[in-house]
Amino acid sequence: MADKITFALYFGNRGFFPGEVIADARKELIKAVEDAGCGYIIMDESATRYGAVETREEGKKYANFLRENAGKYQGVILSMPNFSDENGAQAALAEAGVPILVQAYRDMPGKLDFAHRRDSMCGKFAMCNVLRQCGIKYTIMPPFTVDPCEPKFQEHLKAFAGICRIVAGMKRMTIGAIGARTTAFKTVRVDEIGLQRHGINVETFDLSDVFRLMKEVKGDRIADKKSQILKITEFKFEDAKLDSICRFGVVVDDLINDYSLDTVAIRCWNELELVYGVAPCLILGELNERGIPAACEVDIANAVIMRAIALAGPSAPMLLDINNNFAMDDNKSILFHCGPVPISLMEGKGETIEHLMFAKSFGPGSGVGVNQSIIKKNIPVTFGSAKTEDGKIWTFIGEGNLTNDGIEQGFFGSGVVMETPGMQEIAEYIGREGYRHHLSLTAGKTAWAVREALSNYLGYEVHSFF
């Protein structure tokens, strides 16, 4: 999830504006990108006048430069040290196929005479106009003009890197649906063809085959998985329960490797509980921590959003229920799930318990594997959810904060209070628009980048709550 992003650096020019500013721009942009922890590729300065693009012929040279470096960059930064020529940019970037950040330099007092003024603001309007006419997708951020050496531009680069990670990671992706949708949960039904038309392939695996494979898992692999699990939980049940949980985890790992799965959505009840007496929550949390978004209850649509918000950060994701109101505070709600929380979002190790609902329904010992934990508090989060409808992917994205409000003793599983202004508006939207009761969350406030990537570059229908 945290792979280093590399940008292709592009510099515009228009001849009757000062061209000497381009040499400084090349140095300043390279430094800004390196300071942001990103990589870059840049066309040789001798390839064109000033190493910039003004004419269509120069644009074609830059297009060839991109073709020669295909696969080595995930985004383009279109830097405008002066007004810059939009026709050259069209020729250069028509087939870039990646997000494009348009950056324009400021004009400053004392340098507004003809020999020094840039007119980059005016040029940026023209540039965006022509890019839009040509169907070339691009990103702009406030303030409209900003120099690479400004701290604000570091914020731009961080957000743009998230956009590039999402687009690169989700143009083509594969979700593993492990087990069929639980009959009682029609809420998680999904349109696979609609997903496929957005580049998302779904591979399905029957639990009967998973159970067969679990029996074939060798002892050394069980031991390895056990060591991973014991890093995230205190386990005090009999070894046979942990053995079954680890066998399941190994099989899921193999499916991920064999089918190149980017995310998984798992049928978490009730066959695992009835056949093996375990719940897969520990495995879900461990996968999430490893950067493989794992949704329970075969929520394929939220597996998509879990991947998006994790790529934007990057931070480990989790899937929780919007479970309870919080007393009389309409801006707060209690989020809960049995125990699929990644340890980086927990306050230390969890404690393995049995699922109280399964114990009530199927008898004691029928659902061992819930990782009851304390979720981190007083942190900002980005949240979202998704559905498919009319062949489209619909999402909503928002931001909030996990508070330090206590939840009373006896509230089993992993719960936390989230506060966000307009919680009632969000709840009404979810209910009216037919979203599920699940919410995908990750640490940090990256909703803007998620919205930009999903709506502008990937064609999702996105509603914002931030």
C-alpha positions in Angstrom: 0.0 0.0 0.0 2.9 2.4 0.8 4.8 1.9 -2.5 6.8 5.0 -3.4 5.1 7.1 -6.0 7.1 8.5 -9.0 6.1 11.6 -10.9 6.9 12.6 -14.5 7.9 16.3 -14.3 6.6 18.5 -17.1 7.5 22.2 -17.6 5.4 24.5 -19.8 6.7 27.6 -21.6 5.4 30.4 -23.8 8.1 32.2 -25.7 7.4 35.9 -25.0 7.4 35.3 -21.3 10.7 34.9 -19.3 12.1 31.5 -20.1 15.0 31.7 -17.6 12.5 31.0 -14.8 12.2 27.4 -16.1 15.8 26.5 -15.0 14.9 27.5 -11.4 11.6 25.7 -11.7 13.3 22.4 -12.6 15.5 22.7 -9.5 12.6 23.8 -7.2 10.2 21.1 -8.3 12.8 18.3 -8.0 13.6 19.4 -4.5 9.9 19.6 -3.5 9.2 16.1 -4.9 12.3 14.6 -3.1 11.2 16.4 0.2 7.8 14.7 -0.2 9.5 11.3 -0.3 8.6 10.7 -3.9 10.6 9.8 -7.0 10.7 11.6 -10.4 11.6 11.2 -14.0 12.5 14.3 -16.0 13.2 14.9 -19.7 16.7 16.0 -20.4 17.1 19.8 -20.4 18.8 19.7 -23.8 15.9 17.9 -25.5 13.9 21.2 -26.0 14.4 24.9 -25.4 14.9 25.1 -21.6 13.9 21.5 -21.2 10.3 22.7 -21.4 7.3 22.2 -23.8 6.0 25.1 -25.9 5.3 23.8 -29.4 3.5 20.7 -30.7 6.8 19.3 -31.8 8.2 19.7 -28.4 5.0 18.1 -27.0 5.6 15.1 -29.3 9.1 14.8 -27.9 7.7 14.8 -24.3 5.1 12.2 -25.4 7.9 10.0 -26.6 9.7 10.5 -23.3 6.6 9.2 -21.5 6.3 6.2 -23.8 9.9 5.3 -23.3 9.3 5.4 -19.5 5.9 3.6 -19.5 5.3 1.9 -16.2 7.9 4.0 -14.4 5.6 6.8 -13.2 2.2 7.0 -11.7 1.4 10.7 -12.2 2.5 13.8 -14.1 3.1 17.2 -12.5 2.5 19.9 -15.1 4.4 22.9 -13.9 3.8 26.3 -15.3 6.7 28.7 -14.5 5.0 31.1 -16.9 1.8 31.3 -18.9 2.8 28.1 -20.9 1.5 26.8 -24.1 -1.6 24.6 -24.0 -1.2 23.2 -27.5 2.2 21.7 -26.6 0.7 20.2 -23.5 -2.1 18.6 -25.4 0.4 16.8 -27.7 2.5 15.8 -24.8 -0.1 14.5 -22.4 -2.9 13.1 -24.5 -1.9 9.6 -23.9 -0.3 9.9 -20.5 -3.0 7.7 -18.9 -2.2 8.8 -15.3 -3.4 11.6 -13.0 -2.0 15.1 -13.9 -1.5 17.8 -11.3 -1.5 21.3 -12.8 0.7 23.7 -10.8 1.2 27.4 -11.6 3.7 29.8 -10.1 2.7 33.0 -8.3 3.5 36.5 -9.6 5.0 38.6 -6.8 5.2 42.4 -6.2 8.2 44.0 -7.7 8.3 41.5 -10.5 5.3 42.5 -12.6 7.1 44.3 -15.3 7.2 42.8 -18.8 10.7 41.3 -18.2 9.7 39.4 -15.1 5.9 38.7 -14.9 4.8 35.2 -15.4 1.0 35.4 -16.0 0.8 31.8 -14.8 -2.6 32.2 -13.2 -4.1 33.3 -16.5 -2.2 30.5 -18.3 -3.5 27.9 -15.9 -7.1 28.9 -16.8 -6.3 28.4 -20.5 -4.4 25.2 -19.8 -7.3 23.6 -17.9 -9.8 24.8 -20.5 -7.9 23.0 -23.3 -7.2 19.9 -21.3 -10.9 19.6 -20.6 -11.8 20.2 -24.2 -9.5 17.3 -25.1 -10.8 14.9 -22.5 -7.5 14.9 -20.6 -8.2 14.4 -16.9 -6.3 16.7 -14.5 -6.3 17.8 -10.9 -6.1 21.3 -9.4 -6.0 22.2 -5.7 -6.3 25.5 -3.8 -4.6 27.9 -3.8 -4.8 28.2 -7.5 -1.2 29.5 -7.7 1.5 28.1 -5.5 5.3 27.7 -5.8 7.0 24.4 -5.2 9.0 25.8 -2.3 5.9 26.6 -0.3 4.8 24.3 2.5 1.3 24.3 1.0 2.7 22.5 -2.1 3.9 19.7 0.2 0.3 19.2 1.1 -0.6 19.1 -2.6 2.0 16.5 -3.3 0.9 14.3 -0.4 -2.7 14.4 -1.6 -1.7 13.9 -5.3 0.5 10.9 -4.3 -2.6 9.4 -2.7 -4.7 10.0 -5.8 -2.0 8.4 -7.9 -1.8 5.3 -5.6 -5.6 4.9 -5.8 -5.8 5.2 -9.6 -2.8 2.9 -10.1 -4.1 0.4 -7.6 -7.8 0.4 -8.7 -7.8 0.8 -12.5 -7.5 -2.9 -12.5 -8.0 -4.9 -9.3 -9.3 -8.3 -8.2 -11.4 -9.1 -5.2 -11.7 -12.5 -3.8 -15.2 -13.4 -2.5 -14.5 -16.3 -0.1 -17.8 -18.0 0.4 -21.2 -17.0 -0.9 -23.2 -14.1 0.4 -25.0 -15.0 3.6 -28.7 -15.5 2.8 -29.8 -13.3 5.6 -27.6 -10.4 4.4 -29.3 -9.1 1.2 -27.8 -5.7 2.1 -24.4 -6.8 0.7 -25.7 -7.8 -2.7 -23.5 -6.4 -5.5 -23.5 -6.1 -9.3 -20.3 -8.0 -10.5 -20.8 -6.8 -14.1 -21.0 -3.2 -13.0 -17.8 -3.7 -11.0 -16.1 -5.3 -14.0 -16.9 -2.3 -16.2 -14.9 -0.3 -13.7 -12.0 -2.6 -13.9 -12.8 -4.6 -10.8 -12.8 -8.4 -11.3 -14.4 -10.7 -8.7 -13.2 -14.2 -8.1 -15.4 -16.5 -6.1 -14.4 -19.4 -3.9 -16.8 -21.9 -2.3 -16.3 -22.7 1.4 -16.5 -26.4 0.7 -13.3 -26.1 -1.3 -11.7 -23.8 1.4 -12.5 -26.5 4.1 -10.9 -29.2 1.9 -7.8 -27.1 1.5 -7.7 -26.4 5.3 -7.2 -30.1 5.9 -4.2 -30.2 3.6 -2.2 -27.4 5.3 1.2 -28.5 6.6 2.3 -28.1 10.2 5.2 -25.6 9.5 2.8 -23.2 7.9 0.4 -23.5 10.8 3.2 -22.6 13.1 4.2 -19.6 11.0 0.6 -18.3 11.0 0.3 -18.9 14.7 3.3 -16.7 15.4 1.7 -13.9 13.4 -1.6 -14.3 15.2 -0.1 -14.2 18.6 1.5 -10.9 17.9 -1.9 -9.3 17.8 -3.9 -11.1 20.5 -3.8 -12.9 23.8 -5.2 -16.4 23.0 -6.3 -18.5 26.0 -8.4 -21.2 24.3 -7.4 -24.8 23.4 -4.8 -25.2 20.7 -7.3 -26.9 18.4 -9.2 -23.6 18.0 -6.0 -21.7 17.1 -5.0 -24.5 14.7 -8.3 -24.1 12.8 -8.0 -20.4 12.7 -4.4 -20.6 11.3 -5.4 -23.3 8.8 -8.1 -20.9 7.5 -5.6 -18.0 7.4 -3.1 -20.1 5.4 -5.7 -21.0 2.8 -6.8 -17.4 2.4 -3.1 -16.4 1.9 -2.7 -19.1 -0.8 -5.9 -17.9 -2.6 -4.5 -14.3 -2.4 -1.2 -15.4 -3.9 -2.6 -17.9 -6.5 -5.2 -15.5 -7.9 -3.4 -12.2 -7.3 -6.1 -10.9 -5.1 -5.9 -7.2 -4.0 -8.7 -7.5 -1.5 -11.0 -10.2 0.0 -14.5 -10.3 1.3 -15.1 -13.3 3.5 -18.3 -15.2 4.5 -17.6 -15.1 8.2 -20.7 -17.0 9.5 -22.0 -19.5 10.1 -20.2 -22.5 8.5 -16.8 -21.8 10.1 -18.6 -21.6 13.5 -20.7 -24.8 13.0 -18.0 -26.9 11.4 -14.8 -25.7 13.2 -16.1 -23.7 16.1 -14.2 -20.6 15.1 -14.7 -17.1 13.8 -12.3 -15.5 11.3 -12.0 -12.1 12.9 -8.3 -12.5 13.8 -7.5 -13.4 10.2 -9.4 -10.3 8.9 -7.4 -8.0 11.3 -4.1 -9.6 10.3 -4.8 -9.2 6.6 -5.9 -5.5 7.1 -2.7 -4.8 8.9 -0.7 -6.3 6.0 -2.3 -3.9 3.6 -4.7 -6.5 2.1 -8.2 -5.0 2.8 -10.4 -7.7 4.2 -14.2 -7.2 4.6 -16.4 -9.5 6.6 -19.9 -10.6 5.6 -18.9 -10.9 2.0 -19.2 -7.1 1.6 -17.5 -6.8 -1.8 -18.5 -3.2 -2.3 -16.9 -2.1 0.9 -13.8 -4.1 0.1 -13.4 -1.6 -2.8 -13.7 1.4 -0.6 -11.3 -0.2 2.0 -8.7 -0.4 -0.7 -9.3 3.2 -1.9 -9.0 4.8 1.6 -6.0 2.6 2.5 -4.2 3.6 -0.7 -4.9 7.3 -0.1 -3.1 7.4 3.3 -1.6 5.0 3.3 -2.9 3.4 6.5 -4.5 0.1 7.4 -8.3 0.0 6.9 -11.0 -1.6 8.9 -14.7 -2.3 8.4 -17.2 -1.5 11.2 -20.9 -1.4 11.7 -22.6 1.9 12.2 -24.1 0.3 15.2 -25.6 2.5 17.8 -26.6 6.1 18.5 -24.6 7.7 21.3 -27.1 8.8 23.9 -28.5 12.2 23.0 -25.5 13.5 21.0 -26.6 13.5 17.4 -23.1 14.1 16.0 -21.8 10.9 17.5 -22.4 7.2 16.9 -20.9 3.9 18.2 -19.0 2.0 15.5 -18.6 -1.7 16.2 -17.5 -5.0 14.8 -16.5 -8.4 16.3 -12.7 -7.9 15.9 -11.3 -7.3 12.4 -9.3 -4.3 13.6 -5.7 -4.0 12.4 -3.2 -3.7 15.3 -2.0 -0.3 14.1 -5.5 1.0 15.0 -5.6 -0.8 18.3 -4.2 0.3 21.7 -1.9 -2.8 22.0 -2.9 -6.4 21.6 -6.4 -7.6 21.7 -7.9 -10.5 23.6 -9.4 -13.5 21.8 -12.9 -14.3 23.0 -15.8 -16.3 21.6 -18.5 -14.6 19.6 -21.3 -14.1 22.1 -24.0 -14.1 19.4 -22.8 -17.5 18.1 -22.5 -18.9 21.6 -26.1 -17.9 22.2 -27.3 -19.4 18.8 -25.1 -22.5 18.5 -23.8 -23.1 22.0 -20.6 -22.3 23.9 -17.3 -22.6 22.0 -18.9 -22.2 18.6 -17.3 -18.9 17.6 -13.8 -18.6 19.1 -11.7 -16.0 17.2 -13.1 -12.6 18.0 -10.2 -10.3 18.7 -11.7 -8.0 21.3 -9.7 -4.8 21.3 -9.6 -1.2 22.3 -9.6 0.9 19.2 -7.4 4.0 19.2 -9.1 7.2 20.3 -8.6 10.9 19.6 -7.5 10.3 16.0 -8.9 11.7 12.7 -10.3 9.2 10.3 -11.6 9.0 6.7 -14.6 6.9 6.2 -16.7 5.7 3.3 -19.0 3.1 1.8 -20.1 1.8 -1.6 -22.9 0.2 -3.4 -23.6 -0.8 -7.0 -26.8 0.4 -8.7 -27.8 0.8 -12.4 -24.4 -0.5 -13.5 -22.5 2.2 -11.6 -20.4 2.3 -8.4 -21.9 4.8 -5.9 -19.9 5.9 -2.9 -19.9 8.4 -0.1 -16.8 9.8 1.6 -16.4 11.7 4.8 -14.1 12.6 7.7 -14.5 12.5 11.4 -12.7 11.8 14.7 -12.7 8.8 17.0 -13.3 10.2 20.4 -12.3 9.1 23.9 -15.9 8.6 25.0 -16.2 5.5 27.0 -18.5 2.6 26.1 -20.1 0.7 29.0 -18.8 -2.6 30.2 -20.5 -5.6 28.6 -20.3 -4.1 25.0 -18.5 -7.1 23.4 -16.2 -6.9 20.4 -14.4 -3.8 19.3 -16.3 -0.6 19.6 -15.4 3.1 19.4 -17.3 6.4 19.3 -17.0 8.5 16.1 -17.9 12.2 16.0 -18.6 14.0 12.7 -20.6 17.1 12.1 -23.8 16.3 10.2 -24.0 12.7 11.4 -27.8 12.8 11.1 -27.5 14.0 7.5 -25.1 11.1 6.8 -27.5 8.6 8.5 -30.4 9.9 6.5 -28.4 9.7 3.3 -27.4 6.1 4.0 -31.0 5.1 4.7 -32.6 7.0 1.8 -30.0 5.9 -0.8 -29.9 2.3 0.3 -26.3 1.9 1.5 -25.4 -0.9 3.8 -24.8 -0.5 7.5 -21.1 -0.9 7.1 -18.5 1.8 7.2 -14.9 1.5 5.9 -12.4 3.6 8.0 -8.8 4.4 8.1 -6.6 6.9 10.1 -6.0 10.3 8.7 -8.0 12.8 6.7 -7.6 12.0 3.0 -11.2 12.3 1.8 -10.4 14.9 -0.8 -7.8 12.7 -2.5 -10.2 9.7 -2.4 -13.0 11.7 -3.9 -10.8 13.2 -6.6 -9.4 9.8 -7.6 -12.7 7.9 -7.6 -14.9 10.6 -9.3 -12.5 12.4 -11.6 -10.3 9.5 -12.8 -12.2 6.3 -12.1 -15.7 7.3 -12.9 -17.5 6.5 -9.6 -20.5 8.5 -8.4 -19.2 10.1 -5.2 -21.1 12.0 -2.5 -19.0 14.0 -0.1 -19.5 14.7 3.7 -16.5 17.0 4.4 
